[in-house]
Amino acid sequence: EPATKKSGESTKKDRKRKHAEASSASDGEEKPPPTELPTEGICLHGKLVRNTSDELSLDNAAVHRITGVWALEGLSKILDDSESCEKFEYEHKCMGDSTVFPLSGRYTGSFYCIETPGQRTKITERDVVLKFRRNSAGYFNVEGKGANIYGKYTITGTLAKDGTITLFRHFQAPKAKTKTNAKT
């Protein structure tokens, strides 16, 4: 409890604390159910870990890294035959001594694919943003968006208590180009 103040007196810090306490108290009612994962589609499955500057020999930074495998055929393909799946990696670097985990924000990353038999190609991801929201089961739902050479996509998924993350990419249909100078 904050120290007793004269009536009507409060600091900005107290107001923030009260707001945080109020929102965490009501969070129990507002937490969404766990995201229902699709059975098919582009799936990424791996681990989310947080490495600190001490572990990485960096100055005052932490890196949140997601590594794993992905498959066009969904999670069952990964669970049944992960050896035939390609790797992916996302990471988010943050400065300061933030202990927030998981950390929502902009992630950089890439994945590998085989476009020509026997030849791996590294595909860079662009504008990947992940948002982690605690759900009613005590872990996190993941929402986000991103883009790569194949197009723009949204992301849905879950992060389990043990750091296992499962994400699905939902590509947006390309917008039809309209002719602005059509001749009549």
N, C-alpha and C positions, 0 to 999 in steps of 0.2 A: 504494500500500500504506500502511495506517495505521502510525504509529510503533509500535515494539516495546514491548510492555507486559509487566509481570510476569505470570507464569502465573496464569490464572484471572481476570485483570482485563479488563473490556471495558465500554465505555460504551454507552448507549442508542443513540447515533448510529451507533456501529460495528455494532451488531446490526441496525439498520435498513438500513445500507449493505450488509451481508452478505446480508440477506434480499432486497434489491432486486437485487443481483448474481446471487444464486442463481435468483431468479424470471426474470430476463432471460436467463440462460443456458439455462434449461429451456423458455423460451417457444418456441424453434424447434420443439420437438416438440409443443407444445400448441396452436399456432396453428391455428385452424379453416380449412377451405378457404373461398374466396370464396362469399358467399351467392348461391345460384342465384335469379335474379330471375324472377318470373312473367311470362308473356307477356300476360296480361290483368289488368284490375283498376285500381283508382284509383292513379295514378302521379304522383309529384312529381319533377321533374327540374330541377336548377339548379346553382348554384355556392355553395360554402361559403368565406367569406373571414373573416380576422381583421383588424379595424381597431384600432389602438392609440389611447391617449388623445391622443397628439401629433397624429394624423390627425383626431381627432374633437373636439378642444378640450375634452376632459373631464378631470377630475382623477383621475389614477391608475386608469384603467379600460381595459378592452379589450372590444370587442363582436365576438362571433362571429355572423355573419349569413349566412343561407341565403336566396337569392332565386332564383326561377325560375318555371316554368309547370307546370300540372297538367292531367290529363285522366282522365275516367272510363274511357276505352277503352284505357289502358295506355301503355307507353313508345313503341310504334310510332306511335301517334297524335301524340305530342309530336314525335318525330323526323321524321315525314312532313309534319306540318301544325301547327307550333308557333304560327303566327299566329292560329289559331282557338282556342287554349288560353287559359285564364285564369291570372292571376298568383297567386303565394303568397309569403309571407315569414315566416321564423322568425328570432328573435335571442336570444342569451344574453349578458347583461352580466356581467362579472366584475371585481371590485375587485382591486387589487394589481397586481403586475408579472408575473402568470402568463404564461408563454410556451408553455403546453401547447396543442397544436393537433393534431387537433381536440379540443374540450373537451366531455366528456360532462356532462350535467346538464339542468336545467329550461330549456326554451325557451318564449318567448312568440311568438305569431304569428297570422296570419290568411290567408285566401284569398278570392278573388273568385269568384262564380258568377253565372250569369244564370238567375234563376228566372222572370222575365217577359221576353219578347223586348224587347231594347233597354234593359233596366234591370239594371245590375250591383249585386250585394249583397255587402257585406263580411261574411264569417263569421269570428268570433273563435274561435281554438283555445284549449282549456283543458287544463291539466295535461300538457303535452307534455314528455316526458322522452326524451332521445336518449342512447344509449350507443354509443361507438365502440370497436371491438375489432380490433386488428391481425390480419390474416389471412395465410395462407401465401403469398399472391401479392404481399405487400409493401404492400398498401393496407388499407382498413378495411371491416369489416362494420358495419352500423348496425342496432341493435335499439332498440325503444322502445314508447311508448304515448302515448295522448292521448284527447281527447274534444272534441266540438263539438255543435251543435244536432242533428246527425243520429245521434249515439250515441258509444259508446266504441269505440276501435280499438287494434290493435297495429300496430307499424311494423317493416318489414324493409327492408334495402337495402344499398347500397355507397357508399363514398366513394373515388374514384380519386385517384391521385397528383397530378393537376392541379387538384384541388378540385371536380371534377364529382361531384355527389351525386344518387343515384337512390333514391327511397323509394317503398315501396308501403304503402298503408293497408289493413288487414284489419279490417273492422267486425265486432264481436261481435254475435251474434244477441241480440235483447232477451230478458231473462228473463221467463218467464211469471209473471204475478201470481197468487199463490195466495189463495184466499178463506179468511180465518182465522175468520170468524164465520158460516159457512154454517149455515142453519137446516135442521133435520131434520124 
